[in-house]
């Protein structure tokens, strides 16, 4: 999908027409673990994105069913378009049903995935989410709603 923006706003009127690089769609987010891959049973994997020029905004929901978690750190993967560098940030609007720490934020891991972080309420420290923080049994567990913004 693309569109034309009429150039208005100058004192003389129309500046010209500019082609707007616009795209929107859906994608399938994934949980990933570093070191050793976990075999994950998903409950929900919804992702949506909008690309305007060289900026991508994506958001969605991801949760699991009973899963055996292995590996070290947990990452949100499967972003729809690879980032061009480390200028990638994300936030979590809601998260629940984790065994250990509950993720509150995200930051760059690679061009197509994000590390998840938590904030320790008692110590005030911020740390990475580990595989052993993930709940192993249940339905609709390890639930997050997220938004990620980055340049391509």
N, C-alpha and C positions, 0 to 999 in steps of 0.2 A: 504494500500500500504506500503511496506517496501522495504528496500534495504540493500546491503552489501557494506561496505567501505573497500577496500583493504588497509591494513596498510603499507603505504610507507612513507618514509621520514627519517628513521633511517639510520645510517651509514652502518648497515649490510644489509639493504634492507627491506624485508617484515617483519613486526612486527606480523602480524596475521590478522584475519578478525574480524570485529566488526559488530554486528547487529545494524542497524540504526532504531530507533523507529520513524517512519515517518507516518504522516496522513495528508490528506487534504480534504476539503469539503466545503459545504455551510451551512448557517444557516439563521434564520429569526430574525433580530434585532427588538426590540420593544422599544417604549417610555413607561416609567412608571412614575407615580407620587407618592410621599409619602403621607401618611395620608389617602386620599380618592382616589380611582382609577378613572381615566378618561376613558371614552369610546371613543376609538380612531379610526378614519377612515384613513387608510394608503393610500398613493399614491405610495410610493416606499419603499420596505424592502429588500435590497440586502445585504447579508453578505457572506464573504469567509474567510477561515482560513487554516493555515498550522501549524501542531504540529510537532516539531522536539525534541525528547527527552522529557524533562519536560518544554519546552517553547512553548507557543501558540502565534501566531501573527494572528490577525484577522482585517479585514478592510471591508468597505462597504459604503452604502448610505442609508439614511432613510429620509422620508418626509411624510407629512400628507395632507389630504384634510380637509374640514370643520369639526371641533371637538370642543366640549365643554370641556375646561380644568378645572379640580378641583384638590385639593390636594395642597401640599406645594412645594416641590422640584421636579425637573425633572431629570430623570435618563435614561441612555441608558441601556436596558436590553436584555436578550436573548442570552448572550454570549454562544458559542458552547460547551465549557468545563469549569467546575467550577475551579476557581483559588484555590490554596492550602492555600493562606494567603492573606495578604494585599500588596504583591509585584505585583501590577498591575497598569499600567499607560497607558494613552491614549492621543492622540492628534487629533485635528480637522483641516483638511486641507482646508475646505471650509464650510461656513455656511451663510445662508441668509433667508430672509422672516420670521423674528420673529417680534412680536409686541414691545417688550421691549428690554432688553439686548440680544446680540447675543453671543452664546457660542463660546469659543476659546480653551478650554482645558477640560480634564476629569481627575477624580481620583477615587480611590476605594470607593465603596458604600457597596458592598457585594460580595460574591464569583462569582456572575454571572451578575453583573451590575455596572455601573459607574455613579457618580454624574457629571453633567455638570457645568462648571464654565465660567464666563465671566470676561473681564477686562474692568473696567470703564476708558475710555480714558481720561476724564477730571480730575478725582481724582487719577487715577493710582491704585485704589483698585481692588482686585480680590474678587468675590463673587459667591455664588451658583445661578444657573439659577432657577427661580421660575415658577410655572405654569402660572402665569399672564404675563410672558414674551413670552409665546407661542401665535402665531397668531391663531385666532379661525375660520376664514373663508377664503376660497380660495382653489386652487388646487396646489399641489406641494409645499406647504408651510412648514415652520419649517424644512428646508433642511440642513442636514450636511453630509459631507464626513469625515470619521474617520478611525483611526487605533488604535488598542489596543494591548499591549504586556504584557504577564504575565506568571508566573510559575504555574505549576500544581503539 
